[in-house]
Amino acid sequence: MTVRKIERVIPALTVSEGAGVTVHRTLGTPALHYLDPFLMLDHFGSKNPNDYIAGFPDHPHRGFITLTYMLDGHMLHQDSMGNRGDLRAGGIQWMKAASGVIHSEMPQQTNGLMRGFQLWINLPAAEKMSQPAYQEFPAARIPTVNTDGVHVKIISGEYASQRGPVDDPHTQVTYLDVAFAPNTEFRHTLPAVLSAFLYVFEGSIAIGDRKVAAHNLVVLGLGDSITLTSAGQSARLILVAGRALNEPIVQHGPFVMNTEQEIRQAFDDYRNDRLVRTEARLGSA
Ligand code: MN
């Protein structure tokens, strides 16, 4: 066993996205452009509705997966595959944009709260122009494990012999939500080949003798075992890992491909209404 140590700590940048939504971004910033296969991590959430109520009206994606996890509040959404609905607190939306999807994402408050995460997961070259796909799971479908003051929700991958509902065949993503009572310890083992990071969003945790506060992402170094501890207060983080693709990427906004030519093609397809291979079925059952 080799313990994974802190490789880098990336403080969140506050950026404005969509039609004027304030998000805390760590992955996908100049400090951490790409952590193969992860392209972006946005932590959204504010008690001020003006920070997000304009939402993300219709916009395209091509070449990767968006994984959205709502903590509080909910999100109205619809897409050109014909999916539409309301992602509730604790729910997960996995959208494989692949060859192209146009969708809208409109966050809403519940009891004055709206919080969540969106993670962009890159697709291998062989999958970038494949058929889009969609998975959605309500909170009740997410397994939880409570052990000695640590409460783990398993969104994807495995923990304590339980498996999360999101099936990610391309990069074997593990995605855990870990909540700590004060002075507790969490241990986990992840295959050494996987890229791994964590993002603290409540309280602070310690890795070895180093403390990490909320709104910081930690890139974990090589190894397989992870040990995290909380201090005198409760803490909460997400722990994410996945298999690196080791392919060149060219990214332009919502399009992530392997070459400049493919990016030009994506813009051309979008402008000429050829982005979505699947017939748009907005509003149908
Ligand atoms: Mn989107």
Boltz pocket constraint, residues with backbone or C-beta under 6 A from the ligand:
constraints:
  - pocket:
      binder: B
      contacts: [[A, 56], [A, 59], [A, 60], [A, 61], [A, 66], [A, 103], [A, 105]]
      max_distance: 6.0
